[in-house]
Amino acid sequence: MSVMQKVLTTAAMATSLAATTTAANAQDMRIALVVKALGIGFFEAAAKGAEEAAGELGGTEIIYTGPTDTTAEGQIEVINSLIAQGVDAIAISANDPDALVPALKKAMDRGITVISWDSGVAPEGRMMHLNPSSTELIGNTILKLAADHMPDGGDVAILSASATATNQNAWIEAAKAVLPNYPGINLVATVYGDDLSDKSYREAQGLMATYPDLKAIIAPTTVGILASCQAVTDEGKIGQVNVTGLGLPSEMAGCVESGATESFAIWNPIDLGYAATYIAHELAAGNAAAEPGASISMGRIGAVTLDDTNTGAMSDPFTYDASNIEEFKSIF
């Protein structure tokens, strides 16, 4: 099924904008949850949270969509299709912070509420951005997860998603900023797997080949951490190279059980999809305004307060290890 088919669900949805009632007066609200790419477990979990929020809010339809690969071009095609539908709101995790701006500005010009979540859009292309957690706290967490299992220090490397992913880059810079707090930890390289399993796997292999004394691979991406775990396992380096970063308990349980991963962290993607949907609804319905200092409801999670760039954070990341992986692996 093409991207166009996924987002244009029926011919009736593609009515003219002139005939579309406003979100505030419409009986039903349609919120598009646009992800980096379809088929990624993290985003599928976020979609469950979006549906939960829609159920609580009532009269809300979720359109879960995205391209088949992690490109800005694919997301632009999706955005244009959603504009043609006349959806009420778009909540997007961006593949590129700048390339999406013209299409999203067009959406806002047509009266569509636009927010970004997880991976942000440049301010001119959205009304607000929801970070899953504090950038500084995530950066410190991913480095600490490696350092906690390196009492004598050593070489670590980072395997990220795409080089243009705003959230990944911000977390990496935050990790670099706290490196002096971890004496003996030496960051030798940062590489990019583009959130593709096969490329991430090859990059992890390359890191181990290039840096024979490597002690840890830090992957702040659910695709990258799982691929790195597999690479370390296949290379017979369990116990020599610890894989850590941000992952899903359901996907990482085997890595923890095998010893390839001592511990990892993640916020709850179900909560993230829930919060993004709730915020998009509140803005589209006119119940809140996206402006510095504003407090916007996130339903059962609480409220988010926006800073001077209309950015807010949902919650702190949580660490998973052998003590709790069984409890969470069946949840997400």
N, C-alpha and C positions, 0 to 999 in steps of 0.2 A: 504494500500500500504506500502511495506517495505521501509526502508531507502535505500536499494540497488536500488529499483525501482524508487525512487524519484530522485536519482542522476544519474543513468544510463538511460538517456532518450531515447536513440536509440542505436542499436548495432554499427552503424557507428561511434558514438562518441568514442567508446572504441577501437580506432585504436592503433597500437603500437606506442610507443614514438619515435622510430626511424623514423617513417613515418610522424611524426607531425612537421609542420613547426614552426619556432620560432615565438613568439608573435609579435616581431617587424616587421616581414615580412608578417604575416598572414593577410588576408583580413578581417577576423572576429576574435574577441577576446572574449573568454569565461571567465567570472569572476564569481566565486562561492561566494555567500554571505552565510556564514555558521553561523547559530544562535544557541543559547543555547538550544532551543527546539521549535518545530513547535506549532502553535496555540496560541502564545503570541502576544497581540495587539501591543506592543512596536516594536517587530521585524517585524511584518507585515507592520507597518508604515515605518520602515527602508527600507523594500523591495520596497515600492513605490518610495522612494528617489533614490534607486539604479537604478530602471527602468528609472527615470527621467534623471539621469546622463548618462546612457547608450544611451538614445535617443539623448542627446546633443552631446556625443562623436562620435556616429555613429559606425557602424560595430562592435557593442558590444552586446553580449548575457549575460544575468544575469541568473545564476542558483541559485535559492533561495532554501536552504535546511538546514536540521538539524535533530537531533534525535527526538524521541517522548517524551523523558524526559531529565531532565537536568543532564546528566551524561557524564563523560569524555569518558567512553567506547563507548557510542553512537556516540560522535563526532569523535572518532578515526575511527570507521567504515565508517562514512561519508567521512573523509579525505582520507582514503585508496581507496574508490570508486572514488573520484575525481582524485586521482593520476592515477588510471587506465584509466580514461577518457582522461588524458593529458590536463586538463584545463590550461589556461594561468595564472590565479591568484586565490588565495584563500584569502578572507577577513573574519576573524573569530572572533566571540565574545565567549570567552573561558569559559568552565565550570570548568576548572582546569588549573592553570598556568604552571604546570610542566608535568603532565601526557600526554599532547598533544605533547610535544617537539619532541620525537622520530619520530612520524608520520609526523609532519610538517617539520622536518629536511630532512626526506626522500623526501618530496614534493620539497623542495628547491634544493636538490641534483639532482632532475629530471628537474630542470630549471623552476619550478613554482614559481612565485612571491607570497610571503606569508606576509600578514600584519594582525595584530589584531586590533580590535576596540571595544569600550565599555568595555569589560572585557578582560584584557591583557593576553598574553602568555609570558613566560620567554624569555629574549632577545635572547637566543640561538635558539629559535624556531620560530622566525619571523624576518622580515627585519626592521619593524617599528611598533609602536603602536599609535593609535589615541584615546586619551581620549576625551569624549564628552565635558568636561570642565576641569578647574583646580581642582585638588583634594582638595586643601586647600579651595578654594571658595565653592565647593560643601559641604565639611564638615561643614564649618561655616554656610552655607545657611540652611541646614537641622536642625541644632540646633537652629538657629535664628527663623525659622518658628514656632518652639514650644515655645521658650522663649517670642516671641512677644505677645503671648496670655496668658502668665503666669506672670502678674505683681508682684505677691507675691511669685513667685518661686514655687518649688514643685518637685515631683518625675516624671521622664520620663524614658521610656524604648525604646530600639531599637529592631525592628523585621527585620532581614536581610534576604538575600536569602540563598545560601549555605555557609558553613563555609570556603570553599576554593575559593570563588569568589573574585578575586583580586581587582576589582573595589569597591565592597561593603566594603571589609576590609580596603582599603585605605581611603575611605570616613569616615568610623567609627573612625579610628585612628585620622583623621584630626578633626572630631567633638570633640573627647575627648581632643585634644590639646587646643581647644579654650574654653573648659568648664569654666576655671577661668574668662573668659570675661563675663560670665553670672551668677552673684552671686545669690545663692538661687536655682539654677537648679541642681538637683541631679539625676545622671544617675544610676538607680538601677539594670538594667539587659540588656543583649544583648542575643537574642534568634534567632533561624534560622528556616525559613519555607521552605527552599529549592526551592523557587519559585513555590511551589505547593499550590493551593488555599485552599484545605482542611487542609493541615498541617499548613499553615500560619494562617488560621482561628482559629485552636485549640491553636496555640501558643499565639495568641492575647487574647483568652479567659483565658488561663493560666496566662498571665501577670496580667490581671484584678483581677483574683482570688487571686493571690499571693501577689499583692500589692494593697490593697483596696484604698490607697490614691493616686494612679496613676493619673496624670493629662494629660499626653500625650504619645502616641505611635508614634515613628518616624520610618517609614519604607522606606528605600532608595531603594525600589524595586517596580515596578508597580504592581506586583502580590500581594506582601505583604500589600501594602497600601490599596488596594481595599478590601482584605480579612479582614484587621483590621477594616475598616469602617463598614463592614457588622457585624463583631463581636460586635463592640460598639453599633451599632443600635439594634441588637438582644438582647443585655444585658440591653437595656434601659438606656444607659449611655451617650447619646448625651447631650452635655453641661457640662458633668463631665470629660470625657476623650476626648481630641482633637486628631484626627488622622492626621498626616502630613508626609511629606517626598517627594518622587519622584513618580509621577503618570502621567497618560495620561488624558488630559482634557475630552476626549470622555467617558472614564470610570469613572472619578471622579466627573462629573457634578452633579449626584444625591447626592453624599456625601456632596458637598458644599451646595447644595440646602436644604438638610435636617439639616445642621448644624453639622454633624459629623466631617466635616473637615472645618477648618477656612480658610486655605490656603495651597498650596503645590507648588512644583516646578518641572521643567523638562526642558531639552533642547529639541529641536525639533528632534524627531527620524527620520523624513523624511530627514532633513538636514544631520543627522549623517550617514544614509545609502547612501545618495548622496555623502557626502565627502569621505567616505571609498571607494566607488566605483571609484570615480575620482582619488584618490591617487593610488589605485591598478592599474588602467589603466596607469597612468603616469609612474609608476615604471616598469610595464611589457612592455610598449612600448619603454622604454629607454629614456623617456623625462626628467627623474629626477633620482637622486640617493638617497638611504636611508643612510645618514651619518650625524653625528653631525653637526649642523649649517645649514643643507640644508633647503631650502624653497621649498615646494611642492604645486602645485596648487590644490585647492579644488573647482575650477570652480566659480560659482556665490557667493560662501561663502568667497572666498579670498584665502589665502595661509597659510599653517601650517609650523612652524619652529621647527625643531627637536632639542632636547637637547642632552646631552652626552650619553643618553641611547637610542637614536633614538625614543624618545617619544615626541608627540606634543598634544596640546589641541585645540578643535574646537571653542568653544564659551562659554559664561557665561550662567548659568541656568536662567530661567525666572519664576517669581512667578505668580501663578494663584489663583484667589479668586472670590468672588461674583461679583466683578466689571467687570470681563472680561471673566468669564467661558462660557457665552453664545456665545461670539465671536469665541472661539477656539474649543468648543466641537464638532463642525461639521467638523473640519479640521483633527484632529488626536486624 
